[in-house]
């Protein structure tokens, strides 16, 4: 299995930027497609972004397109989420997740096998 640890969360004012990292340990990182999800208080967990095993393909939720960028460095066993133009509605706990699935819907949280503990992002107006 793989262990995932997120970092980089914090508080930022609206319009600001944050970069999240998710470090993986355990199995071969490049065997996993990776995703970022978030969960705001009182809301269901929602898809943010995903990236294929070699980083060739990326996927975003419509509300994040153009503002968020997902990337990965397989040599460092790390996936990143660069967030810009942040708004209060982006406030949530952000989770990274890993899946070995092939030909699956990377926007669906049930497709992921492993999850990190989450990192809080708070955007103030």
C-alpha positions in Angstrom: 0.0 0.0 0.0 1.0 3.7 -0.1 1.0 6.3 2.6 0.1 9.8 1.7 0.9 13.0 3.7 -0.4 16.4 2.6 1.2 19.7 3.5 1.1 23.3 2.6 -2.3 24.3 3.8 -2.9 27.4 5.7 -4.8 30.7 5.7 -4.8 33.2 2.9 -6.8 36.2 1.8 -9.1 36.1 -1.1 -7.2 36.5 -4.4 -4.2 34.9 -2.9 -2.4 31.6 -3.7 -1.3 28.5 -2.0 0.6 25.4 -3.0 -0.2 22.0 -1.5 2.1 19.0 -1.6 1.3 15.3 -1.1 4.3 13.1 -0.4 3.8 9.4 -1.0 5.7 6.5 0.5 5.5 2.8 0.2 4.9 1.4 -3.2 6.1 2.7 -6.5 4.6 6.1 -6.9 4.3 6.0 -10.6 1.9 3.0 -10.3 -0.7 5.4 -9.0 -2.9 8.0 -10.6 -3.4 10.8 -8.1 -6.2 13.1 -7.2 -7.1 16.0 -5.0 -10.4 16.3 -3.3 -11.8 18.7 -0.7 -14.5 18.8 1.9 -16.0 21.9 3.3 -17.9 21.9 6.6 -21.4 20.5 6.1 -20.7 19.5 2.6 -19.8 16.3 0.7 -16.3 15.7 -0.4 -15.8 16.9 -4.0 -13.3 16.4 -6.8 -10.7 19.1 -7.4 -8.1 17.7 -9.8 -6.4 14.5 -10.9 -3.4 13.5 -12.8 -2.4 10.3 -14.6 0.5 8.1 -13.6 3.1 9.8 -15.8 1.5 13.2 -15.6 0.5 13.3 -19.2 -3.2 13.8 -18.5 -4.8 16.2 -16.0 -8.4 16.7 -15.1 -10.1 19.5 -13.2 -13.5 20.3 -11.7 -15.1 23.1 -13.8 -14.8 25.6 -10.9 -11.1 25.0 -10.7 -10.1 25.2 -14.3 -7.7 28.0 -14.9 -7.2 28.6 -11.2 -5.7 25.4 -10.0 -2.8 23.3 -11.4 -2.0 19.7 -10.6 1.4 18.3 -11.2 3.6 15.5 -10.1 7.2 14.6 -9.7 7.6 10.9 -9.8 11.3 11.2 -8.8 10.2 12.9 -5.6 7.1 10.8 -5.0 5.1 13.9 -4.7 2.0 15.4 -6.3 1.3 19.1 -6.1 -1.7 21.4 -6.3 -1.0 25.0 -7.1 -4.0 27.2 -6.3 -4.4 30.8 -7.3 -7.2 33.4 -7.3 -8.5 31.7 -4.1 -12.0 32.6 -2.9 -13.7 32.0 0.4 -15.7 29.2 -1.2 -12.4 27.3 -1.6 -12.2 26.9 2.1 -12.1 23.2 2.9 -9.9 20.3 4.0 -8.0 19.2 1.0 -7.1 15.5 0.6 -4.9 13.7 -1.8 -5.7 10.2 -2.9 -4.1 7.5 -4.9 -5.5 4.8 -7.2 -4.2 1.9 -9.2 -7.3 1.7 -11.2 -7.1 1.8 -15.0 -9.8 3.2 -17.3 -11.7 4.6 -14.3 -13.3 7.9 -13.6 -10.6 9.8 -11.8 -13.2 12.4 -10.7 -15.0 9.8 -8.5 -13.7 9.5 -5.0 -14.8 5.9 -4.7 -12.3 4.9 -7.3 -9.4 5.8 -5.0 -7.7 3.3 -2.8 -5.6 5.4 -0.5 -6.1 8.8 1.2 -4.1 11.3 3.1 -5.1 12.8 6.4 -6.0 16.2 4.8 -4.7 19.7 5.1 -6.8 22.7 6.0 -7.1 25.6 3.6 -8.9 28.7 4.8 -9.6 31.7 2.5 -10.8 34.9 4.2 -12.6 37.7 2.4 
